[in-house]
Amino acid sequence: MRFRRTKDTPTSLKEWMVSLLNPKLRKQAESFLALDSISFRIDPGEIVGIIGTNGSGKSTLLKIISGVLPPSSGVVFADRRKIELLTLGTGFDLELTGRENVYLNGALIGFTKRGLDRKYDSIVSFAELSDFMDEKVRNYSSGMVSRLAFSIATSKSTPRILILDEVLSVGDRFFREKSERRIREMIQSGSTVLIVSHSTQVIRSLCTRVLWIERGKLRADGDPDTVCRAYETMGKV
């Protein structure tokens, strides 16, 4: 996956006009290789963790697999009709209430109005926000927003291919334990699962295999304990 990016982009209308009138002052776009020759196969029923430092390309990889981003080169073979990508907070409007955001966010991930009507009480109950649903989300703490987003995202029927992008680090310790139990239930339904997480403890406990991506390259692919130990050792160097 290759992106085009421009350094020192204009920050004001004046700067933009000056660069427009004087081509010599225009900033040249540069190419950034976010993922470099990544190749692997995931078989049905596998639970695969993806680890790596910030900016290594993990979330970009998930977006390519799920079809959100087209790769710059190469091919992804996946039945995207069976894929559900869960990422927290997409589509939240801070000026709307919690109740309104349930319907907005739910619609964005494929719920119908009728389906949300049926699920609404259980979503609110799981998020533990029954006293706050008529408050604007801008008044929520970051933990409250994360809890609501997680509850919405995981309330759908479990898909055949489940992709989780950092959804196991929300709320306080008790809510994290509850959210991990919900994810375990989804995993045990027989889905093929991909999990991005910075917690090697979570990866070790949930996954049957781990991919380590660093600076856009696949560094390791194998047993969770072996790969996580190598990743942790790198962090101590």
Secondary structure, 3 states (H helix, E strand, C coil): CEEEEECCCCCCHHHHHHHHHCHHHCCCEEEEECCCCCCCCCCCCCEEEEECCCCCCHHHHHHHHHCCCCCCCCCCCCCHHHEEEEECCCCCCCCCEHHHHHHHHHHHCCCCHHHHHHHHHHHHHHHCCCCCCCCEHHHCCHHHHHHHHHHHHCCCCCCCEEEEECCCCCCCHHHHHHHHHHHHHHHCCCCEEEEECCCHHHHHHHCCEEEEEECCEEEEEECHHHHHHHHHHHHHC
